[in-house]
Amino acid sequence: MASIKYIPPQTGAVDKYTERALRTGPLWLLLKDGGVLITVLPYLPLLFFPWNTKAIVDKTKGVSKAKSIRNAIIHVFLALLQVILLILFIPAIIALPGLVFLGVALLCMVILRLLAWPTQGPRILYSTNPTSASPTANQHPHERWVFINGIVTSSTGLQANIDRLSNLFGRQVLGVHNRSWGIFVDLLECLLQRCLSYKTLDVRVACEIIKEYLVDMEVQKLILVAHSQGGIIASMVVDAMLAELPSDTVGKLEIYTFGSAASHFHNPPISSTSTSSSSSARSTTIPYIEHYANEHDMVPRWGVLYSICKLLNNRYAGSVFIRDKATGHMFVDHYLNPIFPLTKRGDAKAIVKAKKSQANSNGDASGHNHETMNGNEHLEDGRSYLDAIVEVDEAVPLKRRSTIPMKPLVRTEDRQGNNDTPASTTVTTNGNSRAKRYSMTDGFDAIGGDALMLQAARGKSVKELSRLWQYLGGNSPAEGRSRM
């Protein structure tokens, strides 16, 4: 596997980072977003490849192999049928009278729904492990884990995903089923959600569950994991929670996305005096947000990678880890397996290594040994994914910095009576006095903040910059300073 690129989180000048929907009309945004989607369509065949991964797939009692095969066949048929319908779309508009066209379109939608119906299931599923007899089942009574699936995921697929997460992290996981009606209908739904803030039933269900957990006084931490289109839903849930709940309540959240299709992620600072160089106190509402992406995965190339690397003034909070030149979009095969592979017994290799180490060592204060808990897909130089030294992408932060001009915070009159002079004060450093101009970016110093983030990331491994892996095997990370 190729190297791991790392993009530090956005810091500084938060008044300059704005969601696209607040700067662009919905129709124009829909056209632009559709255009970007078309440019990444050549990567569509790579969504499911490499098909035969070497990693051992988790075998769980909650998933029927026969149903999984049936659902895969249905989705392949749906994709082929939707391609045919897309090819016939323009000729049908030209040849058919208006009412006839609408009738045919409605009939096609009904047929697609009926064909996809066998792949559907309950809106909410629970992992089938750990069981009540599991050693980790009752170790984290104040935590809740929620997973939102992505495109082309059946009910059995969601069950397999949450069972895998539960096996890895030793917690029960609730899954919100983002239902699929075929890959091209799913992509259309993504467009509507991104550009028109279209809140599907899946979004509304997720909002209700997340809010219920956040306001529960017994819940101290809520881990939200999202894949693909689930990233869009997660970003919309965050927007709703930020609008409805106090910041300390929303601060229970931690968010981890894989192959995210989201176009933005908000995470406002707690106060105007928060800085990226502050002490252990968290400076943003949500203390931890991490995004994992494969470079040649079509969905994040349209979502997280495009939104961060191309839209430099777009608000997208969180650190980004990119597997360079990697393909594939499937949650387990192309994301979890490379990072947290399983042994033949169905245990995570990282967990097995941690248990062996703990037999000879007490680990650290958080209950795990940082030196041995790591993923096991090896890179070209022999290191595992989490042990790999990241290649820090310094270009993106520097480009972001160049788009952020300083802006006066207040205006005061100068000696000539002009009222356009920014407020200033005298600052003494090492006996030398200099004038300091106050601006909207003070407290969110883009130049200093980005420089500190880049300096802190150089020479670090994925394990040193990431937090999610520290939950492996029912363990908990040591609480400390947040990284957005």
Disulfide bonds with the S-S distance in Angstrom:
none
